[in-house]
Amino acid sequence: MSSLGEELLSPADMERYFEVARLYKELGDTGAALRFAQKGLAIDANCIGVDNALYKDRLDKLKELESAVTK
């Protein structure tokens, strides 16, 4: 399997990363949730751009996760 930087990823891939992050968060594994959300956000940046409202919303959610991990 290729790493994140070796292939073009689609918005559908981005959604999968955020869904996995949500599930990990529900399971209480905020560290894993954060890693998947970061990967999803990186895909977001490439697919929809950092000025997109959806990107900004997900960035806010990522910041919330980061805050939960550092507590």
C-alpha positions in Angstrom: 0.0 0.0 0.0 1.3 3.5 -0.9 1.8 6.1 1.8 -0.3 9.2 1.9 2.2 11.2 -0.2 2.7 8.7 -2.9 -0.8 8.7 -4.6 -3.5 11.1 -5.3 -6.3 10.8 -2.8 -9.9 11.8 -3.3 -12.5 13.5 -1.1 -14.0 10.0 -0.5 -10.6 9.0 1.0 -10.7 12.1 3.2 -14.2 11.2 4.4 -13.0 7.7 5.4 -10.1 9.1 7.5 -12.5 11.4 9.3 -15.0 8.5 9.9 -12.2 6.4 11.4 -11.1 9.3 13.5 -14.7 9.7 14.8 -14.9 6.0 15.7 -11.6 6.1 17.5 -12.8 9.1 19.5 -16.0 7.3 20.5 -13.8 4.4 21.6 -11.8 6.7 23.8 -8.5 6.5 21.8 -8.0 10.2 21.2 -4.4 9.6 20.0 -5.5 7.4 17.2 -8.4 9.7 16.4 -5.9 12.6 16.1 -3.6 10.7 13.8 -6.5 9.8 11.4 -8.0 13.3 11.6 -4.6 14.8 10.7 -4.3 12.6 7.6 -7.8 13.5 6.6 -7.1 17.2 7.0 -3.9 16.8 4.8 -6.1 15.2 2.1 -8.6 18.1 2.6 -5.9 20.7 2.0 -5.0 19.0 -1.3 -8.5 18.2 -2.5 -10.6 21.2 -1.5 -8.0 23.8 -0.4 -7.4 25.5 2.9 -9.8 28.4 2.1 -12.8 26.0 1.9 -15.4 26.2 4.7 -15.4 22.4 5.2 -11.6 22.5 5.6 -11.9 25.2 8.2 -14.6 23.3 10.1 -12.5 20.2 10.2 -9.4 22.2 11.3 -11.5 23.4 14.2 -12.4 19.8 15.1 -8.8 18.7 14.8 -7.8 21.5 17.3 -10.5 20.2 19.7 -9.0 16.7 19.4 -5.5 18.1 19.9 -6.7 19.8 23.1 -8.2 16.6 24.3 -5.0 14.7 23.7 -2.9 17.2 25.6 -5.1 17.2 28.7 
